[in-house]
Amino acid sequence: MTRDEMFAYALTQPGAEDSTLHGGRCVRVRGHWIVNEGREPDALALALDLGTVDFLKETEPGTYFQTPHYEGWPAVLVRYAAADEDRLREQIDKAWARRATRAQRKARGLEG
């Protein structure tokens, strides 16, 4: 997956908006970023819960990682060119679900 494909997929999420953060491109849902450009070349940041961040870093350290700037925060950097596309889409979906409204999650069958 390319950087542009990652942004394009994030923008397909309900309520997603193209925006900026610290001068770089990001995708926001309800004012909160879910995908953003970091300072690392060939990587973008995903806003995920800490448990998912730890799991991804442990299971795919060549793809998902953190720099000291992100340590302890609910975000992980992803080397998008190295990522399994289906798994990366799943992580973008999770980032969206963290910021979506309950009604949006329910419409996708994520809440009963």
matplotlib code that plots the C-alpha trace (Angstrom):
import matplotlib.pyplot as plt

x = [0.0, 1.3, 1.0, -1.6, -3.6, -3.5, -4.9, -7.5, -8.7, -8.9, -11.0, -13.6, -14.5, -17.8, -17.3, -13.6, -12.1, -8.8, -7.0, -3.6, -1.7, 1.5, 1.9, 1.4, -1.5, -3.9, -7.3, -9.7, -13.0, -15.0, -12.0, -9.6, -6.8, -6.8, -4.0, -1.2, 2.1, 4.9, 8.5, 9.6, 10.2, 8.0, 5.8, 2.5, 1.0, -2.2, -4.2, -4.9, -5.5, -2.4, -3.2, -3.3, -0.2, 1.7, 0.4, 1.3, 4.8, 5.3, 3.9, 5.2, 8.1, 9.3, 6.0, 4.6, 6.9, 7.2, 9.9, 10.5, 8.0, 5.2, 6.1, 3.3, 0.8, -2.1, -0.5, 1.8, 3.9, 3.4, 5.8, 2.9, 4.9, 5.8, 2.4, 0.0, -2.8, -5.7, -4.2, -3.5, -7.0, -8.2, -6.1, -7.4, -10.9, -10.0, -8.6, -11.9, -14.0, -12.2, -13.4, -16.7, -20.1, -22.0, -24.5, -21.7, -20.3, -23.7, -24.4, -21.3, -22.4, -19.7, -22.2, -25.1]
y = [0.0, 3.5, 6.6, 8.0, 4.7, 4.7, 8.2, 7.4, 4.4, 6.4, 9.0, 6.3, 6.0, 7.7, 11.2, 11.2, 14.6, 15.5, 17.9, 19.0, 18.5, 20.3, 21.2, 17.7, 15.9, 14.0, 12.4, 13.4, 12.0, 14.2, 16.5, 13.8, 12.5, 8.8, 8.9, 11.5, 12.2, 11.9, 12.9, 9.4, 8.8, 6.1, 5.8, 7.3, 7.3, 5.6, 6.5, 3.2, 2.0, 1.1, -2.6, -2.7, -0.6, -3.0, -6.1, -4.7, -3.7, -7.2, -9.2, -7.1, -4.9, -4.4, -2.8, -1.2, 0.7, 3.8, 6.5, 8.1, 10.8, 8.3, 6.1, 5.9, 7.4, 5.6, 5.8, 3.7, 4.3, 2.0, 1.4, 1.3, -0.2, -3.1, -3.7, -6.4, -4.4, -6.3, -6.0, -2.3, -1.6, -3.4, -1.1, 2.0, 0.7, 0.3, 3.9, 5.1, 3.1, 4.8, 8.2, 7.4, 8.0, 5.2, 5.5, 5.2, 2.1, 0.6, 1.2, -0.9, -3.7, -2.9, -2.4, -4.5]
z = [0.0, -0.8, 1.4, -0.9, -0.9, 2.9, 3.1, 0.4, 2.3, 5.6, 3.8, 2.8, 6.5, 7.4, 8.7, 7.7, 6.7, 5.0, 7.3, 8.6, 11.9, 12.7, 9.0, 7.7, 6.2, 8.4, 8.4, 11.1, 12.5, 14.7, 15.0, 16.2, 13.9, 13.0, 10.4, 10.2, 8.7, 11.2, 10.9, 9.9, 6.2, 4.7, 7.7, 8.9, 12.4, 13.3, 16.4, 18.2, 21.7, 23.7, 23.8, 20.0, 19.7, 22.0, 20.1, 16.7, 17.8, 19.3, 16.4, 13.4, 14.6, 11.1, 10.1, 13.3, 15.7, 17.9, 18.2, 21.6, 20.6, 20.5, 23.5, 26.0, 23.6, 21.8, 18.4, 16.3, 13.3, 10.3, 7.4, 5.0, 2.0, 4.2, 5.7, 4.8, 3.1, 4.6, 8.1, 7.6, 6.4, 9.6, 11.7, 9.9, 10.6, 14.3, 14.4, 12.8, 15.3, 18.3, 17.1, 15.4, 17.0, 18.6, 15.7, 13.1, 14.8, 15.2, 11.5, 10.7, 13.1, 15.6, 18.5, 19.4]

ax = plt.figure().add_subplot(projection="3d")
ax.plot(x, y, z, "-o")
ax.set_aspect("equal")
plt.show()
